[in-house]
Amino acid sequence: MEIMPTLERDLSNMREYYESGKTKEASWRESQIKGLHRFLMEKQEDIMKVLMQDLGKHQLEAFRDEIGTLMKTLNLALKSLKNWMAGKKAELPQIALLTSAEIVPEPLGLVLIISSWNFPFGLSLEPLIGAVAAGNAAVLKPSELSPACASLLASSLATYLDKKAIKVIQGGPQETQQLLQQRWDKIFFTGSARVGRIVMSAAVENLTPVTLELGGKCPAVVDSLSSSWDVEVTVKRIIVGKYGTCAGQACIAIDYILVEKGYCSKLVELMKVRIKKMFGENPQHSKTIARIVNEHHFSRLKNLLTDKNVKESVVYGGSMDEENLFIEPTILVDPPLEAAIMSEEIFGPLLPIITLEKIEDSIKFMNSRPKPLALYVFTKNQTLQRRMISETSSGSVTFNDTILQYAADTLPFGGVGESGFGRYHGKFSFDAFSHQKAVVRRSFLTDFWYRYPPWTLNKLQLLEVSYNYDYLGLLLVLLGLKRPSKRLILDHI
């Protein structure tokens, strides 16, 4: 028996509605963006409540990382929509007389968005904004691991959006599998590499284009900074880039730190002080740090510390409250590199620090591992900055800060290699759900007559000077004043 017996009929109706052309209208796109904005404004209190319920996120963290960033994106989309939709003139060479060309964005059709549990609203609605701005019909599948958030999306969005074109479907792995068996014009997935492989395998059946937003082990390289101000700012940004972002349960959270041996102890001591300043003497009671999403992920994180050598590397924190799914911010120094904590994405409040003889060794260290979604480098050394850009590969590189690249609409957000492929945010989200159609308009009055058989040496000459945009040469050949080269003669013979 099918889990969702009406799914195929519902999708058929959505596709028929899309093909009517309604979703392509600028007025429809604008109305959906405004609807999403009203949803955020009117349901803000409910959104904060369910984020606390599912993840233990503080209200300010919820606004900073989800509600606020989405409002910013919606404002940009409303302001820029007509410009995004407009065709862009394409430059053609002078030889193309009485010819014009443009690039026209067109929607892909019916798209599937599968989002993650750690930012249930941001990772659901950010791509949905791009999908509707581009004129698509869309099905959103929120994660079942943040059930209160998924329920709010499913029960409320229909009030604010066009139900004929946008649908929220709840469920677990079975429902996701059934969705993946359908025909889509694009699948946009945010989550783990393991599930990403399942999504790609399913997409192969219909040659469906896919965007995969995955993750990986995002390193932070910390140079030996001399200024006390620079060091203090660095430590604050590291702490919030690890523990202050859904308790480290974020694809762009710092996974581990690379630092010179001689600088490590200073860094650790300052981090201990800053953790207490940010989260209090008892972080669990301060309610300023999120909890672990569920028992499975708690057990996974707990197991990362069970290795005796790993446990011995803990220099701060390590306490766990299994009943309330809370793990204290934890720092480890030089755990075994072969241990699971250094081979798997941590996705939690455990922060290994790996010491190096010199900071330049960090490049070799990172290049020996899969490409991360984000790389953070704290340094004033311009040479080191240039080397980080040119000699490493990652979805993004941020110098002297963390996480902020996610909030910049003018920057593409996406991975490379095992951290994913495809990009979105701002105009890039619109492009992710659009096909850039090439449009060429020609006149009947001019022609490149020498492109047609029967072939002659003269036509070969004309083709060569044309492809080289050699306009003087073209004139000379046409006037019979330029003789063919020996190479052309020999090739023609």
Secondary structure by P-SEA (a helix, b strand, c coil): cccccaaaaaaaaaaaaaaacccccaaaaaaaaaaaaaaaaaaaaaaaaaaaacccccaaaaaaccaaaaaaaaaaaaaccccccbbbbbbbccccccbbbbbbbbbccbbbbbbbccaaaaaacaaaaaaaaacccbbbbccccaaaaaaaaaaccccccccccbbbbbbcaaaaaaaaaccccbbbbbccaaaaaaaaaaaaaccbbbbbbcccbbbbbbcccccaaaaaaaaaaaaaaccccccccccccccbbbbcccaaaaaaaaaaaaaaaaccccccccccccccccaaaaaaaaaaaccaaaaaacccccccccccccccbbbbcccccccccccccccccbbbbbbcccccaaaaaaaacccccbbbbbcccaaaaaaaaccccccccccccccccccccccccccccccbbbcccaaaaaaaaccbbbbbbbbcccccccccccccaaaaaaaaaaaacaaaaaaaaaaccccccaaaaaaac
